[in-house]
Amino acid sequence: MTQQIVHYSLHFLAVGLIAYFYDRKNWKKYWLILIATMLVDLDHLLATPFFDPERCSIGFHFLHSELAITIYVLGMIFAKNKVLRLVFIGLFFHMLTDLLDCLWTYARCAPCMQDIF
């Protein structure tokens, strides 16, 4: 239960802090944009089953792949448009949140870590 609270707090509340520090004047608009980056989880719908609480999404779903994460990092660095850069920040933060969830889940199963590293 604690893991889920932390996971979804990072996905929905922590991004509010990111939005606030990104642009204090327009933080509510940017918070909504960051929440919209949650749509990256639509790739879960292509998996069978589409939700598995023991599965690490990092490296499993195509929008959570190493290639996708590399694109998110490059976008954060090189995107000139402020909104587009924020989208990449949101996507990368989403991946960090999911990685934390994987580490938490796999803390109970050390051999399972080989799935993501």
N, CA, C and O of each residue as an XYZ file, in Angstrom:
468
protein
N       0.826     -1.194      0.000
C       0.000      0.000      0.000
C       0.868      1.254      0.000
O       0.584      2.199     -0.736
N       1.913      1.276      0.809
C       2.812      2.426      0.860
C       3.471      2.656     -0.499
O       3.627      3.796     -0.936
N       3.851      1.575     -1.158
C       4.495      1.685     -2.466
C       3.574      2.385     -3.464
O       4.022      3.248     -4.219
N       2.308      2.025     -3.475
C       1.359      2.642     -4.402
C       1.147      4.123     -4.080
O       1.029      4.953     -4.981
N       1.100      4.439     -2.795
C       0.925      5.843     -2.391
C       2.113      6.673     -2.874
O       1.932      7.757     -3.430
N       3.323      6.166     -2.663
C       4.520      6.877     -3.114
C       4.516      6.996     -4.631
O       4.775      8.070     -5.173
N       4.224      5.899     -5.315
C       4.243      5.874     -6.781
C       3.290      6.921     -7.360
O       3.693      7.738     -8.189
N       2.053      6.898     -6.933
C       1.071      7.820     -7.516
C       1.237      9.246     -7.009
O       0.851     10.194     -7.693
N       1.807      9.409     -5.820
C       2.125     10.760     -5.346
C       3.208     11.385     -6.221
O       3.144     12.572     -6.542
N       4.184     10.598     -6.598
C       5.216     11.107     -7.495
C       4.633     11.447     -8.860
O       4.970     12.475     -9.448
N       3.755     10.581     -9.362
C       3.155     10.812    -10.682
C       2.244     12.040    -10.709
O       2.185     12.739    -11.721
N       1.542     12.307     -9.624
C       0.547     13.383     -9.665
C       0.894     14.600     -8.812
O       0.610     15.727     -9.218
N       1.497     14.403     -7.645
C       1.777     15.532     -6.760
C       3.168     16.122     -6.978
O       3.322     17.342     -7.038
N       4.164     15.275     -7.093
C       5.534     15.771     -7.274
C       5.661     16.568     -8.570
O       6.438     17.521     -8.640
N       4.903     16.183     -9.595
C       4.974     16.943    -10.841
C       4.428     18.360    -10.651
O       4.769     19.264    -11.414
N       3.590     18.550     -9.645
C       3.138     19.896     -9.304
C       4.301     20.751     -8.831
O       4.384     21.933     -9.168
N       5.195     20.163     -8.056
C       6.397     20.878     -7.617
C       7.319     21.177     -8.797
O       7.888     22.264     -8.896
N       7.457     20.206     -9.680
C       8.271     20.433    -10.878
C       7.690     21.603    -11.666
O       8.427     22.490    -12.098
N       6.385     21.606    -11.852
C       5.718     22.685    -12.594
C       5.928     24.025    -11.900
O       6.171     25.040    -12.554
N       5.835     24.024    -10.590
C       5.995     25.264     -9.828
C       7.407     25.832     -9.993
O       7.571     27.032    -10.212
N       8.409     24.986     -9.891
C       9.783     25.462    -10.029
C      10.151     25.750    -11.485
O      11.073     26.520    -11.754
N       9.437     25.137    -12.413
C       9.686     25.380    -13.833
C       9.198     26.770    -14.235
O       9.871     27.484    -14.978
N       8.019     27.145    -13.735
C       7.454     28.470    -14.045
C       6.395     28.788    -13.002
O       5.252     28.344    -13.111
N       6.773     29.551    -11.999
C       5.877     29.836    -10.876
C       4.625     30.575    -11.302
O       3.573     30.433    -10.677
N       4.728     31.347    -12.342
C       3.588     32.137    -12.805
C       2.522     31.267    -13.484
O       1.326     31.523    -13.347
N       2.961     30.248    -14.208
C       2.049     29.393    -14.980
C       2.047     27.951    -14.492
O       1.777     27.033    -15.267
N       2.343     27.748    -13.225
C       2.546     26.388    -12.733
C       1.329     25.506    -12.897
O       1.495     24.308    -13.131
N       0.121     26.019    -12.791
C      -1.078     25.172    -12.923
C      -1.200     24.629    -14.347
O      -1.511     23.454    -14.546
N      -0.958     25.473    -15.312
C      -0.976     25.039    -16.723
C       0.080     23.958    -16.946
O      -0.184     22.934    -17.576
N       1.283     24.206    -16.417
C       2.366     23.248    -16.610
C       2.159     21.960    -15.817
O       2.630     20.897    -16.223
N       1.464     22.052    -14.700
C       1.123     20.849    -13.949
C       0.212     19.957    -14.785
O       0.408     18.743    -14.840
N      -0.771     20.550    -15.429
C      -1.673     19.778    -16.289
C      -0.915     19.143    -17.454
O      -1.201     18.010    -17.842
N       0.043     19.869    -18.003
C       0.857     19.307    -19.090
C       1.651     18.114    -18.575
O       1.737     17.085    -19.245
N       2.231     18.252    -17.386
C       2.995     17.137    -16.812
C       2.095     15.945    -16.511
O       2.495     14.800    -16.718
N       0.901     16.198    -16.032
C      -0.034     15.087    -15.791
C      -0.394     14.407    -17.113
O      -0.576     13.191    -17.165
N      -0.494     15.208    -18.183
C      -0.804     14.633    -19.495
C       0.291     13.685    -19.977
O       0.031     12.807    -20.800
N       1.514     13.855    -19.470
C       2.577     12.929    -19.877
C       2.327     11.514    -19.346
O       3.006     10.567    -19.745
N       1.360     11.381    -18.455
C       0.967     10.046    -17.980
C       0.411      9.197    -19.126
O       0.335      7.973    -19.017
N       0.026      9.848    -20.215
C      -0.466      9.104    -21.380
C       0.591      8.162    -21.938
O       0.281      7.284    -22.744
N       1.840      8.341    -21.513
C       2.898      7.420    -21.925
C       2.556      5.994    -21.494
O       3.059      5.031    -22.072
N       1.714      5.861    -20.495
C       1.317      4.532    -20.025
C       0.313      3.841    -20.945
O      -0.088      2.708    -20.678
N      -0.091      4.498    -22.005
C      -0.984      3.833    -22.960
C      -0.317      2.610    -23.584
O      -1.000      1.700    -24.054
N       1.014      2.588    -23.589
C       1.696      1.408    -24.124
C       1.439      0.163    -23.284
O       1.660     -0.953    -23.754
N       0.979      0.334    -22.060
C       0.628     -0.807    -21.215
C      -0.555     -1.582    -21.807
O      -0.695     -2.784    -21.581
N      -1.392     -0.890    -22.557
C      -2.570     -1.537    -23.134
C      -2.202     -2.570    -24.191
O      -3.027     -3.413    -24.545
N      -0.983     -2.513    -24.693
C      -0.540     -3.470    -25.713
C       0.068     -4.724    -25.106
O       0.407     -5.661    -25.830
N       0.207     -4.752    -23.800
C       0.787     -5.918    -23.113
C      -0.324     -6.875    -22.686
O      -1.483     -6.488    -22.536
N       0.063     -8.128    -22.496
C      -0.875     -9.126    -21.997
C      -0.282     -9.761    -20.756
O       0.768    -10.395    -20.858
N      -0.887     -9.628    -19.601
C      -2.011     -8.739    -19.307
C      -1.532     -7.286    -19.324
O      -0.343     -7.023    -19.146
N      -2.438     -6.357    -19.534
C      -1.994     -4.964    -19.639
C      -1.537     -4.409    -18.302
O      -0.820     -3.409    -18.273
N      -1.930     -5.026    -17.193
C      -1.410     -4.625    -15.885
C      -0.944     -5.856    -15.141
O      -1.691     -6.819    -14.967
N       0.287     -5.810    -14.709
C       0.861     -6.873    -13.884
C       1.652     -6.183    -12.780
O       2.691     -5.584    -13.056
N       1.185     -6.253    -11.539
C       1.847     -5.519    -10.453
C       3.282     -5.971    -10.190
O       4.045     -5.248     -9.549
N       3.657     -7.141    -10.667
C       5.015     -7.639    -10.455
C       5.937     -7.358    -11.645
O       7.122     -7.687    -11.600
N       5.402     -6.754    -12.702
C       6.207     -6.499    -13.901
C       6.787     -5.090    -13.846
O       6.104     -4.137    -13.472
N       8.040     -4.978    -14.218
C       8.687     -3.669    -14.322
C       8.406     -3.113    -15.711
O       8.704     -3.756    -16.718
N       7.839     -1.931    -15.758
C       7.514     -1.343    -17.057
C       8.763     -0.847    -17.791
O       8.772     -0.765    -19.019
N       9.814     -0.519    -17.038
C      11.059     -0.055    -17.661
C      11.672     -1.213    -18.447
O      11.961     -2.276    -17.898
N      11.860     -0.981    -19.730
C      12.436     -2.008    -20.586
C      11.431     -3.014    -21.112
O      11.770     -3.823    -21.976
N      10.204     -2.985    -20.613
C       9.198     -3.933    -21.088
C       8.296     -3.290    -22.138
O       8.093     -3.861    -23.210
N       7.764     -2.131    -21.848
C       6.865     -1.428    -22.774
C       7.699     -0.524    -23.682
O       8.714      0.021    -23.250
N       7.275     -0.363    -24.937
C       8.114      0.358    -25.891
C       8.303      1.837    -25.562
O       9.346      2.399    -25.897
N       7.337      2.484    -24.921
C       7.523      3.883    -24.522
C       8.287      4.003    -23.201
O       8.536      5.102    -22.707
N       8.650      2.850    -22.646
C       9.467      2.785    -21.428
C      10.811      2.104    -21.725
O      11.499      1.650    -20.811
N      11.169      2.038    -22.989
C      12.395      1.351    -23.413
C      13.613      2.253    -23.258
O      13.491      3.459    -23.040
N      14.786      1.643    -23.376
C      16.029      2.411    -23.295
C      16.088      3.467    -24.395
O      16.527      4.593    -24.157
N      15.647      3.105    -25.593
C      15.643      4.058    -26.700
C      14.718      5.240    -26.398
O      15.091      6.395    -26.604
N      13.527      4.947    -25.916
C      12.574      6.016    -25.590
C      13.137      6.918    -24.496
O      13.040      8.142    -24.588
N      13.718      6.326    -23.474
C      14.280      7.113    -22.369
C      15.429      7.989    -22.872
O      15.577      9.130    -22.436
N      16.229      7.464    -23.776
C      17.304      8.257    -24.377
C      16.729      9.463    -25.110
O      17.265     10.566    -25.008
N      15.655      9.262    -25.836
C      14.995     10.366    -26.548
C      14.460     11.393    -25.552
O      14.553     12.596    -25.797
N      13.903     10.931    -24.436
C      13.393     11.867    -23.419
C      14.532     12.719    -22.850
O      14.374     13.923    -22.649
N      15.671     12.088    -22.596
C      16.820     12.821    -22.050
C      17.326     13.837    -23.072
O      17.585     14.991    -22.730
N      17.464     13.412    -24.309
C      17.929     14.327    -25.355
C      16.947     15.485    -25.546
O      17.352     16.625    -25.770
N      15.670     15.178    -25.457
C      14.659     16.228    -25.566
C      14.763     17.241    -24.445
O      14.607     18.442    -24.671
N      15.027     16.762    -23.228
C      15.194     17.688    -22.096
C      16.372     18.622    -22.335
O      16.333     19.796    -21.967
N      17.409     18.094    -22.949
C      18.631     18.871    -23.147
C      18.511     19.817    -24.346
O      18.919     20.976    -24.267
N      17.955     19.324    -25.449
C      18.030     20.079    -26.700
C      16.751     20.768    -27.158
O      16.804     21.618    -28.047
N      15.614     20.429    -26.584
C      14.367     21.083    -27.024
C      14.425     22.571    -26.694
O      14.739     22.956    -25.568
N      14.123     23.386    -27.672
C      14.154     24.838    -27.482
C      12.809     25.361    -26.972
O      12.756     26.327    -26.210
N      11.732     24.715    -27.399
C      10.393     25.130    -26.998
C      10.169     24.772    -25.529
O      10.408     23.639    -25.111
N       9.710     25.749    -24.757
C       9.556     25.568    -23.310
C       8.551     24.469    -22.961
O       8.787     23.687    -22.040
N       7.446     24.405    -23.679
C       6.425     23.394    -23.404
C       6.927     22.015    -23.809
O       6.745     21.046    -23.071
N       7.554     21.920    -24.969
C       8.085     20.628    -25.415
C       9.155     20.118    -24.458
O       9.199     18.929    -24.142
N      10.019     21.023    -23.998
C      11.040     20.623    -23.024
C      10.372     20.088    -21.749
O      10.823     19.099    -21.171
N       9.297     20.750    -21.322
C       8.585     20.298    -20.127
C       7.981     18.913    -20.335
O       7.980     18.091    -19.419
N       7.472     18.652    -21.530
C       6.931     17.319    -21.830
C       8.033     16.273    -21.674
O       7.810     15.220    -21.077
N       9.210     16.559    -22.205
C      10.328     15.613    -22.059
C      10.731     15.452    -20.592
O      11.060     14.347    -20.159
N      10.708     16.529    -19.839
C      10.996     16.447    -18.404
C       9.967     15.547    -17.730
O      10.318     14.698    -16.911
N       8.699     15.733    -18.077
C       7.636     14.911    -17.503
C       7.786     13.442    -17.848
O       7.594     12.573    -16.997
N       8.130     13.168    -19.101
C       8.321     11.776    -19.517
C       9.503     11.145    -18.786
O       9.429      9.996    -18.350
N      10.588     11.900    -18.655
C      11.751     11.367    -17.948
C      11.449     11.158    -16.465
O      11.838     10.142    -15.889
N      10.762     12.109    -15.852
C      10.408     11.953    -14.443
C       9.486     10.742    -14.255
O       9.580     10.029    -13.257
N       8.602     10.524    -15.218
C       7.729      9.347    -15.185
C       8.576      8.071    -15.179
O       8.283      7.132    -14.438
N       9.621      8.039    -16.004
C      10.488      6.866    -16.066
C      11.235      6.673    -14.744
O      11.395      5.545    -14.276
N      11.692      7.778    -14.144
C      12.357      7.673    -12.842
C      11.402      7.120    -11.787
O      11.782      6.285    -10.966
N      10.171      7.593    -11.820
C       9.160      7.111    -10.876
C       8.906      5.621    -11.078
O       8.823      4.860    -10.114
N       8.785      5.212    -12.340
C       8.571      3.793    -12.622
C       9.789      2.957    -12.237
O       9.641      1.830    -11.763
N      10.988      3.496    -12.434
C      12.193      2.771    -12.024
C      12.214      2.586    -10.510
O      12.541      1.505    -10.020
N      11.870      3.627     -9.775
C      11.790      3.513     -8.318
C      10.802      2.420     -7.923
O      11.054      1.640     -7.005
N       9.677      2.376     -8.628
C       8.684      1.348     -8.357
C       9.251     -0.044     -8.642
O       9.003     -0.987     -7.892
N      10.014     -0.164     -9.733
C      10.643     -1.456    -10.055
C      11.610     -1.873     -8.956
O      11.601     -3.021     -8.510
N      12.437     -0.941     -8.527
C      13.410     -1.260     -7.480
C      12.713     -1.672     -6.193
O      13.156     -2.591     -5.504
N      11.631     -0.995     -5.876
C      10.870     -1.315     -4.672
C      10.252     -2.708     -4.793
O      10.309     -3.508     -3.858
N       9.667     -2.984     -5.949
C       9.044     -4.291     -6.175
C      10.092     -5.392     -6.129
O       9.889     -6.424     -5.489
N      11.218     -5.171     -6.808
C      12.230     -6.202     -6.918
C      13.118     -6.306     -5.689
O      13.958     -7.203     -5.618
N      12.958     -5.423     -4.732
C      13.714     -5.543     -3.482
C      13.365     -6.853     -2.787
O      14.147     -7.377     -1.994
N      12.184     -7.374     -3.096
C      11.753     -8.656     -2.532
C      12.258     -9.840     -3.361
O      12.118    -10.996     -2.963
N      12.854     -9.529     -4.529
C      13.284    -10.598     -5.433
C      14.552    -10.153     -6.160
O      14.482     -9.634     -7.274
N      15.692    -10.352     -5.539
C      16.960     -9.890     -6.114
C      17.223    -10.441     -7.515
O      17.666     -9.672     -8.368
N      16.980    -11.726     -7.811
C      17.229    -12.226     -9.169
C      16.360    -11.544    -10.235
O      16.722    -11.507    -11.411
N      15.220    -11.009     -9.814
C      14.337    -10.339    -10.761
C      14.964     -9.064    -11.321
O      14.557     -8.593    -12.383
N      15.947     -8.504    -10.622
C      16.594     -7.277    -11.049
C      17.247     -7.417    -12.410
O      17.412     -6.425    -13.120
N      17.622     -8.637    -12.788
C      18.263     -8.830    -14.085
C      17.331     -8.446    -15.229
O      17.795     -8.223    -16.347
N      16.026     -8.364    -14.973
C      15.080     -7.965    -16.009
C      15.290     -6.522    -16.445
O      14.985     -6.173    -17.585
N      15.802     -5.681    -15.560
C      15.930     -4.274    -15.912
C      17.385     -3.815    -16.005
O      17.644     -2.714    -16.490
N      18.327     -4.620    -15.558
C      19.736     -4.214    -15.636
C      20.552     -5.239    -16.362
O      21.760     -5.066    -16.524
